[in-house]
Amino acid sequence: MATLPDQFPEQGQDEDRVYDFFAQKIYTLSTPLGSQTALAHMDPLPPLIAARLVGLNAEYNQNLLHPSLSPFATEAEDRLMAWLAPAFGMEAGHMCSGSTIANLTALWCAREAGAQTIVTSAEAHLSVAKAAHILGMELIQIAVDDLGRMDLAQMPDLSKAVLVLTAGTTGRGAIDPLSRESHGREALWVHVDAAWAGPLQFTKYRDLLAGIEQADSIAISAHKWFYQPKDSALILFARVESQELISFGGSYLATPNVGVQGSRGASAIPLLATSWCGGVRA
Ligand SMILES: Cc1ncc(COP(=O)(O)O)c(C=O)c1O
């Protein structure tokens, strides 16, 4: 049911009234993710501190593309990576707007490192197939077992492949076998799509992610189980040099642009703050 007028207003309107109009729509017409009856596992309600800092970020509108023009925002992301990446056995990384972009970034990097084929399970997220399409790489999807995990008996030759494992499949939360020994074949690159389950690493369930530290790259959506407002995700790399494969410099840039996105906001700040204070909504 449409609630906005058919025509764009002929004349500019009073800002406070426009704000009230849109705020009222948001209050009354949004899905109540904080409700006790909402199963909001993919879209949890963020803690207030994260929501407030996203608002403040919007006011100051810093751009990570230009470190000299975003001093604190850049420091916050660097520090977040220095603290968080080692918890997954990784050395470096950056933030991006979601795990669709994080997966694309990792697979682009794997292709630059020589991978020609993407091997993943039939229950991998559609962003993996999208990335294969964008990057012009062959996609091989192999069957899953009764629990939705990749069936290792079906593993093809991986010598020119990037193996994409899922930690928390979208449909049923399955975690593929993550350790390299378990695959039986050595992949040129191993990427773990931990969009959903990555934050288990900081819980008593971290054993479920055993082997994730052997990956070459990891994608995590911070707007899922890190409880961040959208759009917030991380792409982590085992080696600092990997990011050089996906860096572009020149033109108006003082420092190279790393990854798929150009301009990026300061999404590390609310994530840092949430982690810092425990992030519990009163
Ligand atoms: C396993 C998995 N990977 C990737 C994605 C894509 O993440 P995003 O929605 O943050 O782009 C999702 C989203 O549901 C997912 O469940």
The ligand as a Gaussian input file, in Angstrom:
#p B3LYP/6-31G(d) Opt

LIG

0 1
 C       26.040000     -16.397000       3.890000
 C       25.802000     -15.031000       3.338000
 N       26.745000     -14.472000       2.557000
 C       26.604000     -13.244000       2.031000
 C       25.459000     -12.517000       2.291000
 C       25.340000     -11.155000       1.683000
 O       25.489000     -10.223000       2.694000
 P       24.950000      -8.727000       2.585000
 O       23.457000      -8.838000       2.657000
 O       25.583000      -8.093000       3.768000
 O       25.409000      -8.155000       1.285000
 C       24.452000     -13.036000       3.094000
 C       23.235000     -12.273000       3.368000
 O       22.270000     -12.732000       3.871000
 C       24.620000     -14.336000       3.646000
 O       23.689000     -14.908000       4.415000

